[in-house]
Amino acid sequence: MPTELPNRLSYLTSAFAALEKFDPESLGDDNPEAMDVVESAVRSHIKGMSGDEARATIEEDCSALQDWLQQPELAASTGHYVYGALFGMTMFGDFDELVG
């Protein structure tokens, strides 16, 4: 059984639950509904931060999620989709827009 999601990532709990309802085969870059689920959780988490603070926070969260996902029990979890979405935000996201 995997360990619980780290406290710093608890804001993603509802996103994980919502994504469990998706067909795992549909979770990818071409699923805007799934991305909206993750983005909504992120927006609420970084609300009130500056763009730079938000980017740093999500980068740290991405690293914490990557560490958590190293558990063998999570090999085929939706957590990998969430990680990909967060990582993509750090690479291509406009955090000034996300916090707005």
C-alpha angles and dihedrals in degrees: 000000000000121000118255120276109272114261092246088062098045090109087071094060094093090047091053090050093048093047092052086071091061123089103257089227089060095057106104145099092292096060108091093176092059091046090051089057092056094040092052091054091047093048092054091047096051098037110137095018125116116251091255093049090048093050092049091048094050091045089054091045090050090054092047091049091049090053092048092050091059088086109110092226089065098055094115100028131129085244089085090058090050090049091051091049093050092045090050090052091054091051101041109008126117099222093186086062094044094054092045 
